[in-house]
Amino acid sequence: MTIPRYLTKSRFKIGVECPTKLYYTGKKDVYADQKLDDRFLEELANGGYQVGELAKHYFPDGVEIGRGYEGDGVAETRRKIESGDCTIYEAAFRVENYFIYADIVEVKDGIIYVYEVKAKSFDPLSDSFKKKRGDGLISDWIPYLNDIAFQKMVIRKAFPDRDVRAHLALVDKSQRCPTDGLNQKFRVIRTEHDTTVTVGDLTREDLAVRLIRVENVDEICDRLIDGDLFDGPLGLSFEATAVALADHYARDAKYPPQPTKACTACEFKSDPMQSPLGLRDGFRECWSEIFGWGDEHFERQSVLDVWDLKCKDKLIGEGRVTLEQVDESDLNMKGADHPGLSRTERQLLQITKARSNDLSSHLDRSGLAAEFESWRFPLHFIDFETSMPAIPYNAGLRPYEGIAFQFSHHIVYEDGNVEHKGEFLNTALRAFPNFDFVRALKKELDKDDGSVFQYSQFENSYLNLVYRQLLEIETPDRTELLEFIREIARANDRTEAMGEKWPEGPRLMVDMLRLVKRHYYDPATRGSNSIKQVLPAILNSSPYLQQKYSRPIYGATGGIPSFNFVNHSWVTRQDGRVVDPYNLLPKIFDGLSDKDQDILLRDDDLRDGAAAMTAYGKLQFEDMSEAERTAIQRALLRYCELDSLAMVMIYEGWREMMYAKS
């Protein structure tokens, strides 16, 4: 018996992104899929399960249907709606080739109100779905609006005589959490067959402030479905697109590929580190079909790999996808207004090296030498781990307000000695760690006036966040902490909007990402500037680093002091290449597959550090054995220590490359 194939909300979303992906999705035994296998971990990372459950408590006394309903969920949904006023969670609708579950449905006076709950923030004071100028939608909101419009279309088909009104239920960033421990009352529990959310005893005070905001989007949905607001990949109207996608999915028919720059992030690529051998590569199938590529083409860089290239879609549309087909005129070359490479000069460098198969790294020795001369020893390398829970852990915090729960700190002395100098990890339940975090960091850095290093502006942005929190919350040492932040951080836009702007401090953090972009390029990174790509690249190109860190000196007596490693060597070779040091560490918590760990560590959509954020979320719940809690804490400390050590290794690699040629 053939099982019917219906177009669901998620499949409609995939089809609108790329119709060809509909053919690959759901075939994990056939095609590689670089999305998280474990939805439990994904929802822990973004708070989706918890937000969905919290929303139900603002629509009380509903009946749950959903995927676990033992009877006919579609028939029960219809019975409830036709019986009069009601509230349904996960209401089921099946009509034509469509099958959807609507998060929350209310029926009042015959009108069907549908609410799509999203763990996405919305600030009513500053956010909008529509562009300020013109008649279009803001791009970030289009997938969410298409989703709820699809639901409205399907429900109207199922109940053509009813008025259907569409809403998005979003996390309201303008509100503050009314109680401590609200997040921890929503427990995401994984079972063998399903994932559920158990809810602790919610008090009236817990629900006194609505953290979920309902926005009516009927006008937008109607214009998407019946008007000219929809811009889909097939050049058809909204409903015609849905019909075509549903038909292809029902027949398991593949749409001809339509290549764009979005192919860079195709989840159906096969990665040896993340996919079992034998799984097919959907991306390769598409590009082989379009451009006639063979294996040799995929081994080389293409326009998809060129860093920050603005004209990728234009080149792809013209069929110019290999770097041999890119002209210098395509780059709109501009010189740098700062020392080192401009953006376009770096692009040209990447293209030139790829064309000539030049695998050597580029180092701007004079530019880096000037940077080196401006630094003061000892050099301090710091890395933060943070969390942004949708439902706050603490009273007074806004949804998605950042929590800085961990840092690692390495020092390089003028004589070249390296030391893991300090670390911080909040392990207390329901504690607000940000001020203790900055106190500990200040204590680490106050002992001298050495230069401080970050990688990207991430650390700077979090210090600005804590600065703003200090302005709002009285604490005895507030003046000292504010002064410390002004010394090492630059005010960002949000801080300046509060009237806080200060001159550049004497120890303003050095951004190593800026140095990479201006002064260093290794073809092994394939255009990526992520520290997770730069570290293995420089390890493979630096004989000095290979010699130094192949010995078990890290955490050894007389070697490099470490808080979390003993007699450890960071350089291991496999097939003639140095193995990425992150792959030498054990999993950050039990039950995490190699693939999911790799995605959580590296996926740009989840942000580097998502594994740590997810692990911290687990630590904030009580029903865990001490052994499991200790294991997670040890793993967090090790990963963060490697993050700050990675910065040290990059610095050392540059230093020795400069000296080797002097």
C-alpha positions as CSV (number, residue, x, y, z in Angstrom):
1,M,0.0,0.0,0.0
2,T,1.4,3.4,-1.0
3,I,1.6,5.9,1.8
4,P,0.2,9.3,0.7
5,R,2.7,12.1,0.5
6,Y,1.3,15.4,1.7
7,L,2.7,18.9,1.5
8,T,3.2,20.1,5.2
9,K,4.2,23.4,6.6
10,S,7.9,22.5,6.7
11,R,7.9,21.0,3.2
12,F,6.2,24.1,1.8
13,K,8.9,26.2,3.4
14,I,11.6,24.0,1.9
15,G,10.0,24.1,-1.5
16,V,9.7,27.8,-1.5
17,E,13.4,28.0,-0.6
18,C,14.4,25.6,-3.3
19,P,11.8,23.3,-5.1
20,T,14.5,20.7,-5.9
21,K,15.1,20.2,-2.1
22,L,11.6,18.7,-1.8
23,Y,13.0,15.6,-3.6
24,Y,15.9,15.2,-1.2
25,T,14.1,15.9,2.1
26,G,13.0,13.1,4.3
27,K,15.4,10.6,2.7
28,K,18.1,10.3,5.3
29,D,18.9,6.8,4.3
30,V,19.6,8.0,0.8
31,Y,20.8,11.6,0.9
32,A,23.2,13.3,3.3
33,D,21.4,16.0,5.4
34,Q,23.5,18.5,7.4
35,K,20.7,19.6,9.6
36,L,20.7,18.3,13.2
37,D,19.4,14.8,13.4
38,D,18.3,15.4,16.9
39,R,15.4,17.8,17.0
40,F,15.6,17.7,20.8
41,L,19.0,19.4,20.7
42,E,17.8,21.9,18.1
43,E,14.9,22.9,20.2
44,L,17.0,23.1,23.3
45,A,19.3,25.5,21.4
46,N,16.5,27.8,20.2
47,G,13.8,27.3,22.9
48,G,11.2,26.3,20.4
49,Y,9.5,23.6,22.5
50,Q,9.4,25.8,25.6
51,V,8.0,28.8,23.7
52,G,5.3,26.6,22.2
53,E,4.3,25.3,25.6
54,L,4.3,28.7,27.2
55,A,2.1,30.1,24.5
56,K,-0.6,27.5,25.3
57,H,-0.8,28.9,28.9
58,Y,-1.9,32.2,27.4
59,F,-4.7,30.3,25.6
60,P,-5.8,28.0,28.4
61,D,-8.3,25.1,28.5
62,G,-7.4,23.9,25.1
63,V,-7.6,20.3,23.8
64,E,-4.4,18.7,22.5
65,I,-4.5,16.8,19.2
66,G,-1.2,16.7,17.5
67,R,0.9,13.9,16.1
68,G,0.5,11.7,19.1
69,Y,-3.3,11.6,18.9
70,E,-4.5,8.0,19.0
71,G,-7.6,8.6,16.9
72,D,-8.3,10.5,13.7
73,G,-6.8,13.9,14.5
74,V,-8.3,15.5,11.3
75,A,-11.8,14.2,12.1
76,E,-11.5,15.3,15.8
77,T,-10.4,18.8,14.8
78,R,-13.4,19.1,12.5
79,R,-15.7,17.8,15.2
80,K,-14.4,20.4,17.7
81,I,-14.6,23.3,15.3
82,E,-18.1,22.4,14.2
83,S,-19.3,21.9,17.8
84,G,-18.8,25.6,18.7
85,D,-16.3,27.8,20.6
86,C,-13.1,25.9,21.5
87,T,-9.3,26.0,21.7
88,I,-7.2,23.3,20.0
89,Y,-3.5,22.8,20.3
90,E,-1.9,21.2,17.3
91,A,-5.1,21.1,15.3
92,A,-4.9,18.8,12.3
93,F,-6.2,19.8,8.8
94,R,-6.0,17.6,5.7
95,V,-7.4,18.7,2.3
96,E,-6.3,17.9,-1.2
97,N,-2.6,17.2,-1.1
98,Y,-2.0,19.3,2.1
99,F,-1.7,18.2,5.7
100,I,-0.9,20.7,8.4
101,Y,-0.8,21.0,12.2
102,A,-1.7,24.5,13.4
103,D,-0.1,25.4,16.7
104,I,-3.1,27.0,18.3
105,V,-6.6,27.3,16.9
106,E,-9.4,29.2,18.6
107,V,-13.0,29.2,17.4
108,K,-15.1,32.1,18.6
109,D,-18.6,32.9,17.2
110,G,-17.9,30.7,14.2
111,I,-14.6,32.5,13.3
112,I,-11.4,30.4,13.2
113,Y,-8.4,32.2,14.7
114,V,-5.1,30.5,13.9
115,Y,-1.9,31.2,15.7
116,E,1.5,30.1,14.5
117,V,3.9,30.2,17.5
118,K,7.5,31.0,16.7
119,A,10.6,31.2,18.9
120,K,11.5,34.4,17.2
121,S,11.7,37.7,18.9
122,F,9.6,40.7,18.1
123,D,9.9,44.2,19.6
124,P,6.7,46.2,19.0
125,L,8.7,49.4,19.6
126,S,11.1,48.8,16.7
127,D,10.2,45.8,14.6
128,S,7.9,45.6,11.6
129,F,7.0,43.0,9.0
130,K,7.0,45.5,6.2
131,K,9.8,47.6,4.8
132,K,9.7,51.3,5.7
133,R,10.0,52.2,2.1
134,G,8.2,50.5,-0.8
135,D,5.6,47.8,-0.6
136,G,7.7,44.7,0.2
137,L,8.3,42.5,3.2
138,I,11.4,42.5,5.4
139,S,13.3,39.4,4.2
140,D,13.9,37.9,7.7
141,W,10.1,37.7,8.2
142,I,9.2,36.2,4.8
143,P,9.5,32.5,5.7
144,Y,7.3,33.0,8.8
145,L,4.7,35.0,6.9
146,N,4.7,32.4,4.1
147,D,4.2,29.7,6.7
148,I,1.1,31.3,8.3
149,A,-0.3,32.2,4.9
150,F,0.0,28.6,3.8
151,Q,-1.9,27.6,7.0
152,K,-4.6,30.1,6.3
153,M,-5.0,28.9,2.7
154,V,-5.2,25.2,3.8
155,I,-7.8,25.9,6.6
156,R,-9.9,28.0,4.3
157,K,-10.0,25.1,1.9
158,A,-11.0,22.7,4.7
159,F,-13.7,25.2,6.0
160,P,-14.7,27.3,3.0
161,D,-17.7,28.7,4.8
162,R,-15.7,30.1,7.7
163,D,-13.8,33.3,8.3
164,V,-10.1,32.4,9.0
165,R,-7.9,35.0,10.7
166,A,-4.2,34.5,10.8
167,H,-1.7,35.5,13.6
168,L,1.9,35.1,14.5
169,A,2.6,34.5,18.2
170,L,6.1,35.8,18.8
171,V,8.5,36.2,21.8
172,D,8.1,39.8,23.0
173,K,11.5,41.3,23.6
174,S,9.9,44.4,25.2
175,Q,8.7,42.5,28.2
176,R,10.6,41.4,31.3
177,C,10.3,38.0,32.9
178,P,8.2,38.3,36.1
179,T,9.8,35.5,38.1
180,D,13.0,33.6,38.7
181,G,13.2,30.1,37.3
182,L,10.4,30.4,34.8
183,N,12.6,28.8,32.0
184,Q,13.3,25.8,34.2
185,K,9.6,25.1,34.7
186,F,9.4,24.0,31.1
187,R,11.2,20.7,30.9
188,V,11.9,19.2,27.4
189,I,11.8,15.5,27.9
190,R,13.1,13.1,25.2
191,T,11.5,9.6,25.1
192,E,12.1,6.7,22.7
193,H,9.3,7.8,20.4
194,D,8.7,11.5,21.0
195,T,9.7,14.7,22.7
196,T,7.4,16.3,25.2
197,V,7.4,19.3,27.5
198,T,6.5,18.8,31.1
199,V,5.5,22.0,32.9
200,G,6.0,22.7,36.6
201,D,3.6,24.4,38.8
202,L,3.0,27.8,37.1
203,T,1.8,30.5,39.4
204,R,-0.3,33.5,38.6
205,E,2.8,35.6,39.0
206,D,4.7,33.5,36.4
207,L,2.0,34.4,33.8
208,A,1.5,38.0,35.0
209,V,3.6,39.3,32.1
210,R,2.8,38.0,28.7
211,L,6.1,37.1,27.1
212,I,4.4,36.0,23.9
213,R,2.9,38.7,21.7
214,V,0.2,38.1,19.1
215,E,0.4,40.0,15.9
216,N,-2.5,39.9,13.4
217,V,-1.1,39.3,9.9
218,D,-4.4,38.8,8.0
219,E,-3.8,41.6,5.5
220,I,-0.3,40.4,4.7
221,C,-1.5,36.8,4.3
222,D,-4.4,37.8,2.1
223,R,-2.0,39.8,-0.1
224,L,0.4,36.8,-0.3
225,I,-2.4,34.3,-1.1
226,D,-4.6,36.4,-3.4
227,G,-2.5,39.5,-4.3
228,D,0.9,40.3,-5.7
229,L,3.1,40.2,-2.5
230,F,4.3,36.7,-3.0
231,D,7.7,36.2,-4.7
232,G,8.2,32.5,-5.2
233,P,10.8,30.4,-7.0
234,L,8.5,29.2,-9.8
235,G,7.2,32.5,-11.0
236,L,3.7,31.4,-10.0
237,S,1.1,32.8,-7.6
238,F,1.1,31.6,-4.0
239,E,-1.6,29.0,-4.4
240,A,-0.3,27.9,-7.8
241,T,3.1,27.4,-6.2
242,A,1.6,25.3,-3.4
243,V,-0.3,23.2,-5.9
244,A,2.8,22.6,-8.0
245,L,4.9,21.7,-5.0
246,A,2.3,19.4,-3.5
247,D,1.9,17.6,-6.8
248,H,5.6,17.1,-7.2
249,Y,6.0,15.9,-3.6
250,A,3.0,13.5,-3.9
251,R,4.6,11.9,-7.0
252,D,8.1,12.1,-5.6
253,A,9.1,14.0,-8.7
254,K,12.2,16.1,-8.8
255,Y,12.1,19.8,-9.9
256,P,14.9,20.8,-12.2
257,P,17.6,22.6,-10.2
258,Q,17.7,26.4,-10.1
259,P,21.2,27.3,-8.9
260,T,21.8,30.4,-6.8
261,K,24.2,31.6,-4.1
262,A,22.0,29.9,-1.6
263,C,23.4,26.6,-2.8
264,T,26.4,27.4,-0.6
265,A,24.4,26.5,2.5
266,C,22.6,23.5,1.0
267,E,22.0,21.0,3.8
268,F,22.1,18.1,1.4
269,K,25.9,18.2,0.9
270,S,27.8,15.2,1.9
271,D,30.5,15.9,4.5
272,P,32.8,13.0,5.5
273,M,32.9,14.3,9.0
274,Q,29.1,14.5,9.3
275,S,27.6,11.9,6.9
276,P,27.9,8.1,6.8
277,L,29.7,6.8,3.7
278,G,27.4,5.9,0.9
279,L,24.9,8.7,1.3
280,R,24.3,10.7,-1.9
281,D,25.1,14.4,-2.2
282,G,22.1,16.4,-3.4
283,F,24.1,19.5,-4.1
284,R,26.5,17.6,-6.3
285,E,23.6,16.0,-8.2
286,C,22.1,19.5,-8.9
287,W,25.4,21.1,-10.0
288,S,26.4,18.1,-12.1
289,E,23.0,18.2,-13.8
290,I,23.2,21.9,-14.6
291,F,26.9,22.4,-15.3
292,G,28.1,19.0,-16.2
293,W,30.5,18.9,-13.3
294,G,32.5,15.8,-12.4
295,D,34.3,15.0,-9.1
296,E,37.3,17.1,-10.1
297,H,35.2,20.3,-10.3
298,F,33.9,19.8,-6.7
299,E,37.4,19.5,-5.4
300,R,38.2,23.0,-6.6
301,Q,36.8,26.3,-5.3
302,S,34.0,27.9,-7.2
303,V,32.2,31.3,-7.0
304,L,30.3,29.9,-4.1
305,D,33.5,29.8,-2.0
306,V,34.7,33.4,-2.7
307,W,34.4,35.4,0.5
308,D,31.8,38.2,0.5
309,L,31.4,38.2,-3.3
310,K,28.3,40.4,-4.1
311,C,27.8,39.2,-7.6
312,K,27.5,35.5,-7.1
313,D,23.9,35.2,-8.4
314,K,24.8,37.2,-11.5
315,L,27.7,35.0,-12.3
316,I,25.8,31.8,-11.6
317,G,22.9,33.1,-13.8
318,E,25.5,33.6,-16.6
319,G,26.8,30.1,-16.1
320,R,30.2,31.4,-14.9
321,V,30.8,29.3,-11.8
322,T,34.4,28.2,-11.9
323,L,37.0,30.8,-10.8
324,E,38.6,30.6,-14.2
325,Q,35.5,32.3,-15.5
326,V,35.6,35.2,-13.1
327,D,37.2,38.4,-14.4
328,E,38.9,41.0,-12.3
329,S,36.3,43.5,-13.6
330,D,33.6,41.4,-11.9
331,L,35.0,42.3,-8.5
332,N,34.7,46.1,-8.9
333,M,38.2,46.4,-7.5
334,K,38.8,49.0,-4.8
335,G,41.9,49.7,-2.8
336,A,42.0,49.6,1.0
337,D,41.5,52.7,3.1
338,H,43.4,50.9,5.9
339,P,46.6,48.8,6.2
340,G,46.4,45.4,4.5
341,L,44.1,44.0,1.9
342,S,40.8,45.6,0.9
343,R,37.7,43.3,0.5
344,T,38.1,43.1,-3.2
345,E,41.9,42.6,-3.1
346,R,41.4,39.7,-0.8
347,Q,38.8,38.2,-3.1
348,L,41.3,38.5,-6.0
349,L,44.0,36.9,-3.9
350,Q,41.7,34.0,-3.2
351,I,40.7,33.6,-6.8
352,T,44.3,33.9,-8.1
353,K,45.6,31.3,-5.7
354,A,42.8,28.9,-6.5
355,R,43.3,29.3,-10.3
356,S,47.0,28.5,-10.0
357,N,46.5,25.7,-7.4
358,D,48.7,27.7,-5.1
359,L,48.2,26.2,-1.7
360,S,50.7,28.5,0.1
361,S,49.3,30.9,2.7
362,H,49.5,34.7,2.3
363,L,50.9,36.7,5.2
364,D,51.2,40.5,5.0
365,R,54.4,40.7,7.1
366,S,54.8,44.5,7.1
367,G,51.2,45.1,8.0
368,L,51.2,42.5,10.8
369,A,54.6,43.8,12.0
370,A,53.0,47.2,12.5
371,E,50.2,45.6,14.5
372,F,52.6,43.5,16.6
373,E,54.6,46.6,17.5
374,S,51.5,48.3,18.8
375,W,50.8,45.6,21.4
376,R,51.9,45.4,25.0
377,F,53.0,42.3,26.7
378,P,51.8,40.1,28.3
379,L,49.1,39.4,25.6
380,H,45.7,38.3,26.9
381,F,43.5,36.1,24.7
382,I,39.9,35.7,25.9
383,D,36.9,33.8,24.6
384,F,33.3,34.0,25.9
385,E,30.5,31.4,25.9
386,T,27.0,32.8,26.2
387,S,23.3,32.0,26.0
388,M,20.2,33.8,24.9
389,P,17.3,31.8,26.2
390,A,13.9,32.7,24.8
391,I,12.3,32.3,28.2
392,P,14.7,33.9,30.7
393,Y,16.2,32.1,33.6
394,N,15.9,35.2,35.8
395,A,13.3,37.7,36.8
396,G,13.8,41.1,35.2
397,L,15.5,39.9,32.1
398,R,14.0,40.2,28.7
399,P,13.5,37.3,26.3
400,Y,16.7,36.6,24.4
401,E,18.7,38.9,26.7
402,G,22.2,37.6,26.7
403,I,23.8,35.6,29.6
404,A,27.6,35.4,29.7
405,F,28.2,32.2,31.6
406,Q,31.8,31.2,30.7
407,F,35.2,32.6,29.6
408,S,38.7,31.2,29.1
409,H,41.8,33.3,29.3
410,H,45.3,32.5,27.9
411,I,48.4,34.6,28.3
412,V,51.5,34.9,26.1
413,Y,54.5,36.5,27.8
414,E,57.2,38.5,26.1
415,D,59.6,35.5,26.3
416,G,57.1,33.4,24.3
417,N,55.8,31.3,27.3
418,V,52.2,30.4,27.2
419,E,49.9,29.9,30.1
420,H,46.2,29.1,30.5
421,K,45.8,31.8,33.1
422,G,42.1,31.6,34.2
423,E,38.6,30.6,33.5
424,F,35.0,31.2,34.7
425,L,32.0,29.0,34.5
426,N,28.7,29.6,36.2
427,T,27.3,26.3,37.6
428,A,24.7,27.7,40.0
429,L,21.0,27.1,39.2
430,R,18.9,30.3,38.7
431,A,21.9,32.6,39.2
432,F,22.3,35.7,37.1
433,P,26.0,35.4,36.2
434,N,26.8,38.5,34.2
435,F,28.1,40.7,36.9
436,D,30.2,37.9,38.5
437,F,31.4,37.1,35.0
438,V,32.8,40.7,34.5
439,R,34.1,40.8,38.0
440,A,36.1,37.6,37.4
441,L,37.3,38.9,34.0
442,K,38.4,42.2,35.6
443,K,40.4,40.3,38.2
444,E,42.1,38.3,35.4
445,L,43.1,41.4,33.4
446,D,43.7,44.0,36.1
447,K,47.2,42.7,37.0
448,D,48.9,44.5,34.1
449,D,48.2,46.7,31.1
450,G,48.9,44.1,28.4
451,S,46.9,44.0,25.2
452,V,43.6,42.0,25.1
453,F,42.5,39.9,22.1
454,Q,39.1,38.8,20.9
455,Y,38.0,37.0,17.8
456,S,35.3,39.0,16.0
457,Q,33.3,41.6,17.9
458,F,31.4,39.0,19.8
459,E,33.1,39.7,23.1
460,N,32.8,43.4,22.6
461,S,29.0,43.1,22.1
462,Y,28.5,41.1,25.3
463,L,30.6,43.6,27.3
464,N,28.3,46.3,26.0
465,L,25.3,44.2,27.0
466,V,26.6,43.9,30.6
467,Y,27.4,47.6,30.6
468,R,23.8,48.4,29.8
469,Q,22.6,46.0,32.5
470,L,24.9,47.6,35.0
471,L,23.3,51.0,34.2
472,E,19.8,49.5,35.0
473,I,20.7,47.4,38.1
474,E,22.4,48.8,41.2
475,T,25.4,46.9,42.5
476,P,28.1,48.1,45.0
477,D,31.0,47.9,42.5
478,R,29.1,49.3,39.5
479,T,31.4,52.3,39.0
480,E,34.5,50.0,38.9
481,L,32.9,47.5,36.5
482,L,31.7,50.2,34.1
483,E,35.2,51.8,34.1
484,F,36.7,48.4,33.3
485,I,34.4,47.7,30.4
486,R,35.1,51.2,29.0
487,E,38.8,50.4,29.2
488,I,38.7,47.3,26.9
489,A,35.5,47.7,24.9
490,R,34.1,50.1,22.3
491,A,30.6,51.4,22.7
492,N,28.2,49.9,20.1
493,D,25.0,51.4,18.7
494,R,22.7,50.2,21.4
495,T,24.9,51.5,24.1
496,E,25.3,54.8,22.4
497,A,21.5,55.0,22.0
498,M,21.4,55.1,25.8
499,G,23.6,58.2,25.7
500,E,26.7,56.2,26.7
501,K,29.7,56.8,24.4
502,W,33.3,57.0,25.5
503,P,36.7,57.6,23.8
504,E,38.7,54.6,22.8
505,G,40.1,53.0,25.9
506,P,43.8,52.3,26.5
507,R,43.3,48.6,26.3
508,L,40.7,48.4,23.5
509,M,40.5,44.7,22.5
510,V,42.3,43.7,19.4
511,D,40.0,41.9,16.9
512,M,41.9,38.9,15.5
513,L,39.2,38.4,12.8
514,R,40.0,41.9,11.5
515,L,43.6,40.9,11.3
516,V,42.8,37.7,9.4
517,K,40.7,39.6,6.9
518,R,43.4,42.3,6.3
519,H,46.6,40.4,6.6
520,Y,46.2,36.6,6.3
521,Y,44.7,34.1,3.9
522,D,45.2,30.3,3.6
523,P,43.6,28.5,0.7
524,A,42.7,25.6,3.0
525,T,40.0,27.8,4.6
526,R,38.2,28.0,1.2
527,G,37.4,31.6,1.9
528,S,36.1,31.2,5.4
529,N,37.3,33.5,8.2
530,S,35.8,31.4,11.0
531,I,38.4,30.5,13.7
532,K,37.1,27.0,13.4
533,Q,38.5,27.0,9.8
534,V,41.6,29.2,10.3
535,L,43.0,27.1,13.2
536,P,43.3,23.8,11.3
537,A,44.6,25.7,8.3
538,I,47.4,27.4,10.1
539,L,48.2,24.2,12.0
540,N,48.7,22.4,8.7
541,S,50.9,25.2,7.2
542,S,53.1,26.0,10.3
543,P,56.0,23.6,11.0
544,Y,56.6,25.5,14.2
545,L,53.1,24.8,15.5
546,Q,53.3,21.2,14.4
547,Q,56.6,20.6,16.2
548,K,55.6,22.4,19.3
549,Y,52.1,21.0,19.8
550,S,52.8,17.4,18.7
551,R,54.6,17.0,22.0
552,P,52.6,16.3,25.1
553,I,53.6,19.6,26.7
554,Y,50.1,21.0,27.2
555,G,49.2,20.7,30.8
556,A,52.6,19.0,31.5
557,T,55.0,19.8,34.3
558,G,57.5,22.3,32.9
559,G,55.2,22.7,29.8
560,I,52.2,24.9,29.2
561,P,50.1,25.2,32.4
562,S,46.4,24.2,31.8
563,F,43.4,23.9,34.1
564,N,41.7,21.1,32.2
565,F,44.4,19.0,30.3
566,V,47.3,16.9,31.4
567,N,50.2,15.9,29.2
568,H,48.1,16.7,26.1
569,S,49.4,16.9,22.5
570,W,47.2,18.9,20.0
571,V,48.8,17.7,16.8
572,T,47.7,14.3,15.4
573,R,48.0,13.4,11.8
574,Q,45.6,11.4,9.6
575,D,46.2,10.8,5.9
576,G,49.1,13.3,6.1
577,R,47.0,16.1,7.5
578,V,46.8,17.6,11.0
579,V,43.5,16.6,12.5
580,D,41.3,19.5,13.6
581,P,41.9,19.8,17.4
582,Y,38.2,20.1,18.1
583,N,37.8,16.6,16.7
584,L,40.2,15.3,19.4
585,L,37.9,16.3,22.2
586,P,35.2,14.0,23.6
587,K,31.5,14.8,23.1
588,I,30.2,17.7,25.1
589,F,27.5,15.5,26.5
590,D,26.2,11.9,26.2
591,G,23.9,11.0,23.4
592,L,25.4,13.5,21.0
593,S,26.3,12.0,17.7
594,D,29.5,13.0,15.9
595,K,27.5,14.7,13.2
596,D,25.4,16.7,15.6
597,Q,28.4,17.8,17.7
598,D,30.1,19.0,14.6
599,I,27.1,21.0,13.4
600,L,26.6,22.5,16.9
601,L,30.2,23.6,16.9
602,R,30.4,25.0,13.4
603,D,27.1,25.8,11.9
604,D,26.7,29.5,11.1
605,D,23.0,29.5,11.5
606,L,23.3,28.1,15.1
607,R,26.4,30.3,15.8
608,D,29.7,28.9,16.9
609,G,29.3,27.9,20.5
610,A,25.8,26.5,20.1
611,A,27.0,23.2,21.7
612,A,28.1,25.1,24.8
613,M,24.9,27.1,24.9
614,T,22.9,23.8,24.6
615,A,25.0,22.2,27.3
616,Y,24.5,25.2,29.6
617,G,20.8,24.9,29.1
618,K,20.9,21.3,30.3
619,L,22.9,22.4,33.4
620,Q,20.1,24.8,34.4
621,F,17.8,21.9,35.1
622,E,17.9,20.0,38.4
623,D,17.1,16.4,37.7
624,M,20.5,15.3,36.6
625,S,23.0,13.1,38.4
626,E,26.1,14.7,39.8
627,A,28.2,12.5,37.5
628,E,26.4,13.8,34.4
629,R,26.5,17.4,35.6
630,T,30.3,17.1,36.3
631,A,30.9,15.6,32.9
632,I,29.1,18.4,31.2
633,Q,31.0,21.0,33.2
634,R,34.4,19.4,32.4
635,A,33.5,19.3,28.7
636,L,32.5,23.0,28.7
637,L,35.8,24.0,30.4
638,R,37.8,22.0,27.8
639,Y,36.0,23.4,24.8
640,C,36.3,27.0,26.0
641,E,39.9,26.5,26.8
642,L,40.6,25.3,23.3
643,D,38.8,28.4,21.9
644,S,41.2,30.8,23.6
645,L,44.2,28.5,22.9
646,A,43.2,28.6,19.2
647,M,43.8,32.4,19.2
648,V,47.2,31.8,20.8
649,M,48.1,29.3,18.2
650,I,47.1,31.6,15.4
651,Y,49.2,34.4,16.9
652,E,52.2,32.0,17.4
653,G,51.9,30.8,13.8
654,W,51.9,34.4,12.5
655,R,54.9,35.3,14.7
656,E,57.0,32.4,13.5
657,M,56.1,32.9,9.8
658,M,57.2,36.5,10.1
659,Y,60.5,35.5,11.8
660,A,61.2,32.7,9.4
661,K,61.4,35.1,6.5
662,S,63.1,38.0,8.2
